[in-house]
């Protein structure tokens, strides 16, 4: 049964507490003096162009927010879904 709205949180992680796996991985990388960003910059020029594109596309969501698609109502009388947009001076 779900907890009623408005009741305080009881249990679980406190807000902002990192995941144990994340902490473990960060500790392991630091103990080996591995800087992930530096490694990416070091290896990136050696990759094939197709792999470079894959790396960049995988990093994009972390750098830029996803944009919501523009929604537009198409009039039912539009021929073949073609709409002409004009601006009035």
Residue frames as a rotation matrix with the C-alpha (Angstrom) as fourth column:
UNK 1
0.581 0.814 0.000 0.00
0.814 -0.581 0.000 0.00
0.000 0.000 -1.000 0.00
UNK 2
-0.080 -0.611 0.788 1.29
0.572 -0.675 -0.466 3.45
0.816 0.413 0.404 -0.90
UNK 3
-0.578 -0.216 -0.787 2.23
0.787 -0.401 -0.468 6.01
-0.215 -0.890 0.402 1.69
UNK 4
0.534 0.845 0.014 -0.36
0.826 -0.519 -0.221 8.81
-0.180 0.129 -0.975 2.01
UNK 5
0.103 -0.461 0.882 0.63
0.578 -0.693 -0.430 12.16
0.809 0.554 0.195 0.54
UNK 6
0.451 0.036 0.892 2.16
-0.398 -0.886 0.237 14.63
0.799 -0.462 -0.385 2.95
UNK 7
0.988 -0.146 0.042 3.65
0.028 0.450 0.893 12.10
-0.150 -0.881 0.449 5.36
UNK 8
0.412 -0.902 -0.129 7.39
-0.859 -0.432 0.277 12.41
-0.305 -0.003 -0.952 6.03
UNK 9
0.355 -0.419 -0.836 9.93
-0.511 0.662 -0.548 10.08
0.783 0.622 0.021 4.43
UNK 10
0.574 -0.162 0.802 10.87
-0.724 0.356 0.590 7.14
-0.381 -0.920 0.087 6.66
UNK 11
0.377 -0.517 0.769 13.96
0.210 0.856 0.472 5.21
-0.902 -0.017 0.431 5.57
UNK 12
0.762 -0.192 0.619 16.03
0.643 0.104 -0.759 4.84
0.081 0.976 0.203 2.46
UNK 13
-0.327 -0.941 0.090 18.93
0.935 -0.336 -0.111 7.04
0.135 0.047 0.990 1.45
UNK 14
0.204 0.298 -0.933 18.93
0.451 -0.874 -0.181 10.66
-0.869 -0.384 -0.313 2.45
UNK 15
0.959 0.213 0.188 18.75
0.265 -0.433 -0.862 13.16
-0.102 0.876 -0.471 -0.40
UNK 16
0.682 -0.727 -0.078 22.16
-0.686 -0.599 -0.412 13.65
0.253 0.334 -0.908 -2.02
UNK 17
0.248 -0.599 0.761 23.73
-0.524 0.578 0.626 10.46
-0.815 -0.554 -0.170 -0.63
UNK 18
-0.124 -0.343 -0.931 25.81
-0.989 0.124 0.086 8.86
0.086 0.931 -0.355 -3.40
UNK 19
0.859 0.393 -0.327 25.34
-0.425 0.905 -0.027 5.26
0.285 0.163 0.944 -4.46
UNK 20
0.582 -0.657 0.479 27.80
-0.282 0.388 0.877 2.79
-0.762 -0.646 0.041 -2.88
UNK 21
0.483 -0.384 0.787 28.86
0.780 0.597 -0.187 1.47
-0.398 0.705 0.587 -6.29
UNK 22
0.782 -0.168 0.600 29.56
0.270 -0.777 -0.568 5.01
0.562 0.606 -0.563 -7.50
UNK 23
0.765 -0.511 0.393 31.67
-0.636 -0.501 0.587 5.75
-0.102 -0.699 -0.708 -4.42
UNK 24
0.514 -0.570 0.641 33.57
0.153 0.797 0.585 2.49
-0.844 -0.203 0.497 -4.84
UNK 25
0.569 -0.270 0.777 34.31
0.822 0.149 -0.550 3.20
0.033 0.951 0.307 -8.51
UNK 26
0.826 -0.263 0.499 35.46
-0.154 -0.956 -0.248 6.75
0.542 0.128 -0.830 -7.76
UNK 27
0.672 -0.589 0.449 37.75
-0.546 0.015 0.838 5.47
-0.500 -0.808 -0.312 -5.02
UNK 28
0.491 -0.476 0.730 39.22
0.529 0.829 0.185 2.80
-0.693 0.295 0.658 -7.30
UNK 29
0.669 -0.212 0.712 39.89
0.619 -0.372 -0.692 5.31
0.412 0.904 -0.117 -10.08
UNK 30
0.803 -0.366 0.471 41.48
-0.486 -0.859 0.162 7.77
0.345 -0.359 -0.867 -7.64
UNK 31
0.640 -0.580 0.504 43.67
-0.261 0.452 0.853 5.06
-0.723 -0.677 0.138 -6.05
UNK 32
0.297 -0.512 0.806 45.01
0.815 0.575 0.065 4.20
-0.497 0.638 0.588 -9.52
UNK 33
-0.329 -0.365 -0.871 45.41
0.036 -0.927 0.374 7.92
-0.944 0.092 0.318 -10.41
UNK 34
-0.654 0.216 0.725 43.09
0.755 0.242 0.609 7.51
-0.044 0.946 -0.321 -13.39
UNK 35
-0.475 0.513 -0.714 41.43
-0.208 -0.855 -0.475 10.68
-0.855 -0.077 0.513 -14.66
UNK 36
0.005 0.565 0.825 38.65
0.673 0.608 -0.421 9.60
-0.739 0.558 -0.378 -17.02
UNK 37
0.876 0.354 -0.329 38.42
0.044 -0.737 -0.675 12.93
-0.481 0.577 -0.661 -18.87
UNK 38
0.139 -0.912 -0.385 42.18
-0.787 -0.337 0.516 12.98
-0.601 0.232 -0.765 -19.50
UNK 39
-0.521 -0.300 0.799 42.07
0.082 0.914 0.396 9.41
-0.850 0.272 -0.452 -20.79
UNK 40
0.479 0.759 0.442 39.27
0.597 0.088 -0.797 10.28
-0.644 0.646 -0.411 -23.21
UNK 41
0.823 -0.205 -0.530 41.26
-0.422 -0.845 -0.329 13.24
-0.380 0.494 -0.782 -24.56
UNK 42
-0.205 -0.970 0.133 44.36
-0.667 0.238 0.706 11.03
-0.717 0.056 -0.695 -24.85
UNK 43
-0.517 0.034 0.855 42.63
0.319 0.935 0.156 8.19
-0.794 0.354 -0.494 -26.70
UNK 44
0.426 0.874 -0.234 40.17
0.099 -0.303 -0.948 10.21
-0.899 0.380 -0.216 -28.81
UNK 45
0.258 -0.324 -0.910 42.58
-0.861 -0.505 -0.064 11.17
-0.439 0.800 -0.409 -31.65
UNK 46
-0.772 -0.625 0.117 43.57
-0.531 0.735 0.423 7.50
-0.350 0.264 -0.899 -32.09
UNK 47
-0.210 0.787 0.580 39.99
0.175 0.614 -0.769 6.36
-0.962 -0.061 -0.267 -32.73
UNK 48
-0.710 0.124 0.694 38.52
0.704 0.103 0.702 5.84
0.016 0.987 -0.160 -36.19
UNK 49
-0.909 0.354 0.220 36.23
-0.305 -0.925 0.229 8.71
0.284 0.141 0.948 -37.28
UNK 50
-0.068 0.938 -0.341 33.15
-0.093 0.334 0.938 6.50
0.993 0.095 0.065 -36.81
UNK 51
0.011 -0.011 -1.000 34.15
0.895 0.447 0.005 5.75
0.447 -0.895 0.014 -33.21
UNK 52
-0.930 -0.347 -0.123 34.85
0.367 -0.851 -0.376 9.45
0.026 -0.395 0.918 -32.59
UNK 53
-0.532 0.816 0.226 31.29
-0.452 -0.500 0.739 10.24
0.716 0.291 0.634 -33.66
UNK 54
0.197 0.600 -0.775 29.97
0.382 0.681 0.625 7.51
0.903 -0.419 -0.095 -31.33
UNK 55
-0.449 -0.441 -0.777 31.92
0.884 -0.092 -0.459 8.96
0.131 -0.893 0.432 -28.39
UNK 56
-0.990 0.054 0.131 30.69
-0.058 -0.998 -0.026 12.49
0.129 -0.033 0.991 -29.09
UNK 57
-0.246 0.968 -0.058 27.07
-0.344 -0.032 0.938 11.36
0.906 0.251 0.341 -29.49
UNK 58
0.148 0.259 -0.954 27.26
0.692 0.662 0.287 9.46
0.707 -0.703 -0.081 -26.20
UNK 59
-0.653 -0.472 -0.592 28.64
0.755 -0.462 -0.464 12.53
-0.055 -0.751 0.658 -24.40
UNK 60
-0.695 0.370 0.616 26.07
0.089 -0.806 0.585 14.99
0.713 0.462 0.528 -25.80
UNK 61
0.349 0.924 -0.158 23.29
0.348 0.029 0.937 14.23
0.870 -0.382 -0.311 -23.27
UNK 62
0.275 -0.314 -0.909 25.69
0.959 0.023 0.282 15.08
-0.067 -0.949 0.307 -20.44
UNK 63
-0.749 -0.655 -0.098 26.66
0.633 -0.752 0.183 18.42
-0.194 0.076 0.978 -22.00
UNK 64
-0.870 0.492 0.014 23.41
-0.436 -0.784 0.442 19.76
0.228 0.379 0.897 -23.42
UNK 65
-0.474 0.774 0.419 19.80
-0.264 0.329 -0.907 19.29
-0.840 -0.540 0.048 -22.30
UNK 66
-0.727 0.341 0.596 17.43
0.675 0.515 0.528 17.47
-0.127 0.786 -0.605 -24.62
UNK 67
-0.863 0.450 -0.230 15.00
-0.473 -0.879 0.052 19.78
-0.179 0.154 0.972 -26.34
UNK 68
-0.255 0.874 0.414 11.30
0.192 0.465 -0.864 19.12
-0.948 -0.141 -0.287 -26.40
UNK 69
-0.730 0.034 0.683 9.93
0.683 0.074 0.727 18.69
-0.026 0.997 -0.077 -29.93
UNK 70
-0.830 0.479 -0.284 7.76
-0.464 -0.877 -0.125 21.51
-0.310 0.028 0.950 -31.23
UNK 71
-0.513 0.748 0.421 4.13
0.677 0.654 -0.338 20.48
-0.528 0.111 -0.842 -31.41
UNK 72
-0.841 0.230 -0.489 1.99
-0.440 -0.817 0.373 21.94
-0.314 0.529 0.788 -34.15
UNK 73
-0.064 0.893 0.445 -1.63
0.199 0.448 -0.871 21.47
-0.978 0.033 -0.207 -35.06
UNK 74
-0.978 -0.202 0.053 -2.18
0.074 -0.095 0.993 20.90
-0.196 0.975 0.108 -38.78
UNK 75
-0.303 0.920 -0.249 -5.47
-0.780 -0.390 -0.490 22.22
-0.548 0.046 0.835 -40.12
UNK 76
-0.116 0.325 0.938 -7.66
0.175 0.937 -0.303 19.44
-0.978 0.129 -0.165 -41.46
UNK 77
0.863 0.504 0.008 -8.12
0.110 -0.174 -0.979 21.27
-0.492 0.846 -0.206 -44.77
UNK 78
0.122 -0.895 -0.429 -4.37
-0.752 -0.365 0.548 21.35
-0.647 0.256 -0.718 -45.53
UNK 79
0.868 0.150 -0.473 -3.56
-0.467 0.570 -0.676 19.53
0.168 0.808 0.565 -48.77
UNK 80
0.544 -0.651 -0.530 -1.09
0.274 0.734 -0.621 16.70
0.793 0.193 0.578 -48.28
UNK 81
0.613 -0.271 -0.742 -0.17
0.776 0.033 0.629 18.15
-0.146 -0.962 0.231 -44.88
UNK 82
-0.427 -0.769 0.475 1.50
0.826 -0.545 -0.140 21.17
0.367 0.333 0.869 -46.54
UNK 83
0.602 0.561 -0.568 1.11
0.749 -0.644 0.158 24.39
-0.277 -0.520 -0.808 -44.61
UNK 84
-0.029 -0.577 0.816 2.23
0.645 -0.634 -0.426 27.81
0.763 0.514 0.391 -45.81
UNK 85
0.253 0.021 -0.967 3.44
0.896 -0.382 0.226 30.15
-0.364 -0.924 -0.115 -43.11
UNK 86
0.062 -0.198 0.978 3.35
0.600 -0.776 -0.195 33.87
0.798 0.599 0.070 -43.77
UNK 87
-0.404 -0.214 -0.890 4.34
0.857 -0.428 -0.287 36.78
-0.319 -0.878 0.356 -41.60
UNK 88
0.588 0.648 0.484 2.40
0.744 -0.668 -0.010 39.96
0.316 0.366 -0.875 -41.57
UNK 89
-0.392 -0.818 0.421 4.41
0.571 -0.575 -0.586 43.21
0.721 0.011 0.692 -41.54
